[in-house]
Amino acid sequence: MEGARAAVERLWPGRPAEITELGGGITNRNYKVTVGGEAFVLRMGGAKTSLLGIDRAVEHAAGKRAFEVGIGPEVTAFVPEEGWLVARFIDGRAVSLEDMHRPAVLARVVAALRRFHEAAPIPGSFDALAVVDSYRALAEAHQVEIPPEFDAARKIAERIRAMRGMQELVPCHNDLLNANFLDDGEIRIVDWEYAGMGDRFFDLANFSVNHEFDVGDDRRLLESYFGVARDSDLASVRVMRFMSDFREAMWGVLQSGISELDFDFKGYAAKHFSRLAATAAEPELDRYLRTIGDAYGSHQNN
């Protein structure tokens, strides 16, 4: 808390402030700061977060773009040399996992995602496979043991990349955990630190797997997003769920060697490796890859 008090004094010098630590973060420290009747969230970047592919300048730009299109809080201050980002506090309610399955709520969430995906470009890029490879190299450099499941998962990830080929790059959030959605009358999305130009299907799949969607839910997700649930799009969402879990698993592996936060990162990694293994074992995976290959005209072996 001492660090937060020092930051608040620099950001709002000489002004009385009430500071409350916000729970839930496993990368950064987050605080609610009330100053002069206004409430803000101060995000203080965690140790070595640049190794996770986080660029605070990109996060700042993405947060500003989200506010411009009406789906994020207003960003009011940025201190790049310290990794501090300040945004207005959103006095909204959490959107539960159960609510995300309700058609009316899902439609509102999808509309918010589409607004960001269709917004002007932002700095930075996000490629899930490249991120996984980077996390492995950095974990090894920090003497972190790579789980034995990595090699088999990496082969499947390469098949997915080969079958899908090049995809249109759009502004993406890339970390659509349930905790990153709030409803204050509008759907708001927070925590833009992994944002960058990327594959919209990674965002859709990341949202899907984090909200425990089944195939029927994914069809409704796609119908809401595109107006139609094409088989090739469904296949892309289902295989990119694997990529979402692979990224999360290797994020946990790397964090276990670099984070100073008190969190079971090894357990987090194991959970996601277990889930991606279950996805890989599903007989539908090969069918989804064939559907994608047919749709994209792939000549790769599958």
C-alpha positions, 0 to 999 in steps of 0.5 A: 500500500505504501507504493500506492500512496506514493503514486497517488501523491504524485498523481494528485499532489496535495489532495486528500485521497481514499485508497482501497486495494481491488482484489482479483488481479494476478498480474498487477496491483489495482487500487480504487482512488477517490479524490474530490468526489471522483473515483478512479482505478490506479493500475500499477504494473507488476514485476517484469510484465514486459516479459509477458508481452505487455507494452504499457503504451499499447495498453494505454492506446487500446484503452483510449480506443475502447473509450472512444467507441463507448466500451471502456472507461475513460483513461485519465493518466498514464505514467509510462516510466512507472507503468501506471495507468489511471482510468475512471472507476466504473460503478457497474455490476459484474456480468455473471457466467450464467448471464453471459449465456442469456441471448439478450446479454450475449447480444450486448456483449457481442455488440461491444466486441464488434465495436472494438474489432471494427474500430481504427487500428491500435498499436501492437500486435498479437499472434497466439502461437508467437506468444506461446513460443516467446513464453517458452523461450523466456521461461527456459531463460528463467530456469523454469521447467517446461511441462512435458505436455508442451511438445504435443500441444505445439504440434497441434497449434502448428496444424491450426496455424497451417490450416487457418493461414493468414487472417485479417488483423483487427483491434483485439482485447485478447484477455476476455476473462469474465472479470473484465466485463462490467455492466453500468447500463452499457457493457464495458470491457476493462484491462487492455494490457494484452490488446493488439492487432490480431485475429478476431477468432482468437477473441471470440474463442477466448471469450467462449472458453472463459465463459464455458460455452458449448457448441450450441452457445458458440453457434449463438455467439456467431449468429449474434456476431455475424448474423449467421453461424457458418460451419467454418466460423464455428470450426475456427472458434472451436480450434482457437479455444485450444490456442486460448488455453495454450496461451494461458497455460504457458502464461502460467508457466512463465509467471511461475518464474517471474511474478512476485505475486502470491498466486499458484501459477503452476496450478493455473498452468496445469489447469489450462494444459488439462483443458487443452488436452481434453480439447485435443482428445475430442474426435471433433478436432480433426473434423473442425480442421478439415472444415477449416481447410476446405473453407480456406483452400488449405493444401496442408496435410492434416 
